[in-house]
């Protein structure tokens, strides 16, 4: 009986690790006959595991989705990865995720072997998490799931959207992708009424079914949707924008630039153009200075004037040279 139980656990682990197995492959992995594999599969089914099978040359065994979540078998690395992921789920900006993560982590820690519990504890105790730059609004997990399903199924959505100035509008959109950035969630979608792509803050939209029909997906507005959203958010939120030539290669500038700090375009092998936005031109200057590289201000004239004024201010702040 002990040998059979161990083999069932091994069989379950194989089924969870691979999309589909042939009976011969499972028999070879377990060191038993295909007839024994069939009996073991039947035992798993009686325990509630939905193991599907198909006959013929292309047939095999596959673990499907059931009416309830069955116990999962994780190897050491998977268990540590899940535990660390649950610990870092706080701050994702999704309503209810923090509480659910704590409950799931408590369940996992109860069954972790001592050696793995020590590894997880070390990662937790000797890792310092930087707090988010700003507290963002929480979004209901159900709303995110509905939007993700609509993106996947290419289903037209009807939404009510509240703009940053408080105006409410009703839109019909073709959802494409969700983008997450610093506790905020955005929906990239084609706005049917405006005949153009738009970025919507998820916490400001409300789904208003019934929704529309299935649509044919359009070509997205950019290959890098994270950069597209970042650029759009910066344009809408920050009044001061500048263009600066950085005298370093694009790769080096990208390493120095924070994910929220602007967009880069290559100029040649030794320089690149930075488009940056912030709440004031002083902030734009300080952000560029923080990169620690040589640069030349391109535009606008207001940014050039601020650099000149700050240069004069810093020059006056220096002590006079010795006689």
Buried (B, 14 or more C-beta within 10 A) or exposed (E): EEEEEEBBEBBBBBBBEBEBBBBEBBBEBBEBEBEBBBEBBEBBBEEEBBBEBEEEEEEBBBBEEEEEEBEEBBEEEEBBEBBBEBBBBEBBBBBEBEEEBBEBBEEBBEEBEEEBBEBBEEBEEEEEEEEEEEEBEBBEBEBBEBBBEBBEEBBBBBBEBBEEEEEEEEBBBBBBBBBBBEBBBBBBBBBBEEEEBBBBBBBBBEBEEEBBEEBEEEEBBBEEBBBBBBBBBBEEEBEBBBBBBBEBBBEBBEEEBEEEBBBBEEBEEEBBBBBBBBEEBBBBBEBBEEBEBEBEBBEEEEBBEBBEEBEEEEEEEEEEEEE
